[in-house]
Amino acid sequence: MAKIFICGDVVNTEKQSGEILSPSLEQIVLGADYAICNFEAPVEGAGSPIAKSGPHIQQKATTLYGLKKQGFDLIQLANNHIMDFGSSGLMETIKQAHLAKLDVIGAGADFNSAYKPLIKEINGVVFGIINACEAQFGVLDYFQDKNTAGYAWINHNQIDKNIIDLKKQCDFVLVLSHAGLENYSIPQREWRERYQHFCDLGADVVVGAHPHVPQGFEEYKASLIFYSLGNFYFDWGGHAANDDKSYAVMLEFDKASRIKVTPVFHITRIEQRVVDVANYNERVDIKALSESLKNGYEKLHEMMVLSAYEKVKTNFLRGFSVIPRGHGLKSTIKELVASLLGRRKHIDKKILSLHLIRNEAYYYVTRNALELEARGKAKK
């Protein structure tokens, strides 16, 4: 039997010690045979900011050593910030991780290293682990040179091939994904289909990250899908002031029985800058989150799509419009004045447009919303 602890996104920009767990949560992580987290940004001190839409994030290199000390064994690198400071930032992160005696997965100096699965034997149980992310800056998709540094793309056919190959070699296959809309409590339909497809190919567990908030989980045939574990520890930007209630999972694997799931509820204690075990009244409602994947999901999904489309549409207008655009008339006037004064030089319309078109989550939202609008007009 092997116990694996898996949690969500980690960004530590402030704690020099790198130790982000409370003593009680540390004991839980140390109690696992293997512990995994998503390392959401490169370490400080290497590389330069790349041309991209959105913020550039770095974190303390000591975080890697703190994670190891507090029980972690593997960091996921396939995420939308890992290439914020280019190949130098990524390679320094990998170097420091190796020095900290952490395994890494999901990104590398070239296509082969980024897509290479990790095969790990734990207490006589053999695991095949895959990590990949949606198409954002740094993705190694079909358009990139295979000798370029970057991260594995979740929709590349190599991911499918890896799952099939690992199923032949391993007792269990885990797929760790980084994708979806941020700050919504249900997954997009297309990601549900993709994750279920992974299970059909042979994945026993699929674990999602990136939405920053927890989403539910479901059993699909004989497999488990956790759509988002939310933030684990994230002290950057607006998240620095949030308590970030979410959950991690302790999974028990036995070749002779079904996978056992124990949720580990956690919360960020803002003043102490630690992630801690949540008290009973602080726990997220996993039951309700998981129930929303069944009853009323289609209606909730429709509401989410229309809500998200309003935000995406504004960014599309900003990217493709000749004149500066805001969310409304007043904000558009402000954007126009700011641009005339030279205060919006950092907005690269071509980069923003590429980001919106390339990213699957935004494409799914845009198409879904337009389909809904067209269907509504057709009924009239």
N, C-alpha and C positions, 0 to 999 in steps of 0.2 A: 504493500500500500504506500502511496506517495501523496503528500499534502502540498498543494501549490496555492500561494496567496497571490491574487492579482488585484491591482488597484488602478485608478485613473491617472490624470495628468499631474505632473510635478514641475513647478517652476519656483525656484528659490533665488530671489535677487537680493535678499537682505541678510539672512543669517549666515555669518561668516563661519560658524562651526559646521554648517552643513547638516546638522542633526535636526530634523523637522518633526520627529515623532515624539509624542508624550511617552513616559515610561510604560503606561498600561498598553498602549498600542504597539510599542516596540516589542513587548513580550509576546504579543500575538504574532507579529511578523517573524520573530525569531523562532516561534513554534512551528513554522512551516518548514518543509524540506527544501522549498525553492520559492522565492518571492520575486514578483515582476511588477514594474511600473513603467509608465510612459514618461520619458525624459523629454519635456516639451520644447527645450531650446538649448543651443550650444553653450559651452562654458565661455566665460569672459577671457579676454586677453589674446584672441587670435582672429584674424580675418577682418574684412571690411563689410559694411552693409551692402547687400545686393540691391539691384533695381527691382522693386516689387511694390505691390499695393498692400497697404496695411503696415502694422508696426514691426519693428525689429526688436527681438528680445534675446538677451543673454542671461545666464545665471552663474552663481558662484561655482567654481570648480570644486570647492570643498563639499558641495552637495553630493558628488559621486562617492566621496570617502565616507560622508555621513550616512548615505544610503546603505553602503556596504556594512558599516559598523552596526547599523540598526537592523540588519537582517536581509537586505535585498541582494539578489543574485544576478538579475537580468534587467537591462534597460532597453525599452523600445525606442528606436530613433526615427521610425517612419512617421513623421508628423509635419505639419505645415510651417513650423518655425525652425526646424533643425538646420536648414540651409540659409537662415537669415544673414549669416556672416560668411557665406560662401564655403568653398571646399576646405579652406584653412580652418574655419571655425568647426566644421564637421570633423575633420581629421584630428584636431586637437582634442575634441570631446572624446573621440574613440581612443586616442592615446591615453588620456587621463582615466578613462573607464578601465582600460586594461591594467594600468598601474594600480587602480583601486581593486583589481581582481574581480571586476564585474563582466559578465557576458554582455554582448551587444547584438542587436538584430535590427534589420529594416533599412539600413542606410550604409553607404560605403564609398570607396574611391572610384568604383565603376559599377556597371550593371550587375555583373556576377556576384560581387560582394554584397551589394544592396539586396539582391533577391535570394541570397543563399539562406536556406532554412537552418534552424538550429536543431540538431538531434541530441537529446540529453537523456541519459539513463539516471533515474532517481529511484533508489531502493528496489532495483530490479525491474522497474517499469520504464519502458522506452517512450519518450515523447518526441514528436516532431512539431516544431513551433515556427510559425510564419508571422511576419509583421509587415503591413503595407498601409498606405494612406491614399486618400483621394487626390485628384490632380490639382496641386497648387504649386507655388514657386519651389523649385528644387526637385520636382518629380522626374523620374526616369521613365517616361512613357515611350510610345512608338516614334516620337519626333526627336528624341534626344540621342546624342552620340553615346554609344555604349561604354566608351572610355571616360565618360564624364562622371564626376561625383554627384551623388544625389540619393534619393530614397525610392523604395519600391512602390509601384502604383497598384492600388487595390483592384483595378479593373484590367490589369494586364493578363493576357492568357497564360503567362508564366506562373502566375499564382495558382491557377487551376491545375496546371501540370504538376506543380510542387505538391499540392494536396493529394493528388492521385498517387504520386510516387511515394510520399511519406506514409500513406495508408498501407502500402505494401511492406514498409520497413519497420513501422512503429506500432506500439500498442494503442496510443492515443495521438490525435492530431489537434493542435490548438491554432486557431487563426486570430491574431490580434489586429484589429482594424482601427483606423483613425479617419473618420468620415462623418458627414451629415451636417444638418443645420444646427447652428449654435443657439443655446438658450430655449430650446423647445423640449417638452417632456415626452414626446413620442417620436419615433423614427420615421423617416420618409419611406414611402412604400417601396421605392426602388432599392433602398438599402436592405429592407427586409427580404426582398426577392434575392438579392445578391448573397446575403448571408445564408439564406436557406439553400441556395444553390451550392454554397461551400459545403454545407452539411450533406447534401445529396452526393457530392464528390467524395466525401469521406471525413470531413471535419467533425470531431466529437464536441468541441466547444468553440464558439465564436464570441469574442469579447470586444466591444466597441468603446471608443473614446472620441473626443473632440467636441461634442455638444456643450461641455462645461457643466451640464446639469445631469442628474441621474435620469435614466429611462428604465422601463421595465425589462423583464426577461421572460422567455418562454421556452418550453420544450418543443422541439421540432423533430418529429419522429423519435429517434433515439438520441438526439443531440440537444445541446443547450445553447441558447443565444442570449447574451447580455448586450443590449443595444447601446447602453452608455453607462459607464461607472462614474461619470462626472469628474469634477476636480478632486484630486487627493490633497495636494498642497499647492496653492497658486497665489503668490503674493505680489503679482504684477498688475498694474493698471487698476481698473475698477474692481477686480477680484480681490485686491489687497484689503478692501474694507468689508468683504463678505465673509459670513461664517461658513459658507460652502458645505452645507450638510449633504452627505452622499453616502455611498456604501461601496465596500470592496467585497471580494468573495474569497473564501477559503474552500478550495475544491479538493475532495479526497478521491483518488483514483485507485481502483482495485480491478485487476484484470478479470476477476470472477463476478463482479457486481456492477450495478449502475453507479454513475458519478454522484457523489454526495455533495450538496451545496450548503455552506453555512455563510450567510451574509455577515459582514463586519461593518456595522454602522459607525460612521466617523463624522467629525465636525472640526473646523478650524477654530482654535481659540486665538482670536485676533491679538489680544494684548500680549499673550505669551509667544505668539508666532509659532505655534505647533499644531499639528493635526492630532486629534485626540479621539478616544472611543466616545461615541455619543451616548448621553444618558437616554433613558427610555423615551422621555418626552421630546427629545431632540432628533429622534430617528426619522428618516424619510419613510414615506408609506410605500414600500415596495409592492405590497398587494394591490394598491390602487393603480400604481404605475403599470403593473403587469396586466391588470384587468382592462386598462385602457387599450391594450393591444387586441382585445376581443370585442367587448361590448362598446359600440359607438365609435370604433376606430375610424371608420370611413368619414363620419361627420367631423371628428376631431382633425383628421388629416386634411379635409377640405378647408377647415377654418385656419389651420396652420399654413397651408399653401397660400391662401389669399392674404393672410397677414404678412408672411415673409416676402411675397411678391411685391408688396408696396415698397419695402425697403430695397429689394433688388432692382426694381424698376427705376427708382430714383438714382441709383448708382449707374445703371445702364445709361440713363439720360446724361449724367455727369461725364461718363466716358465717351459717349458718341456725339453729344451735342457740341456745336461750334462755340456756343456761349456758355459761361459758367452756369451751373444749375444747383438749386437747393431742394429741400423737401417741399417748399411752398413758395408763394410769391415773395413773402418777406425775406425768407432765407436765400432765395435766388438773387434778390437785390443786394443782400449782404455779400454773397459770393462774388457777384459782379464787381462790386466796389473793392472788395479785398483783392481780387485778381488785377484790377486796374492799378492798385497800389503796390502790386508785386508781392503780395503775401500768400499766394497760392502756387508758387513756382514748384513746390514739392509734389503737386498733383500731376502725374504723367497720364494723360488720357489713354494713350495706347497701352500702357502697362495695365491700367485699370480695366480697360475693355478686354484685354487678353485674359486677365484673371477671371472676369465674370463669365466669359465664354468657355474657358477651359474647365472650370470647376463644375463637377457633376451636380453637386447639391444645388447650385444656382440654376443650372440648366433644367434640372428636374422641377424646381419650383416654377420657373418661367413657363415651361411647357404645360405643366399641370394647371396653372392659373389661366393661361390662355385657352386651354382645352375646356375648362369649366366655363369661362366667359363665352366661348363659341357655342358650347352646348346649351347654355342659358338663352342665347340669342336664337338658336335654332328652334328651341321649344316655343319661343314667342312667335 
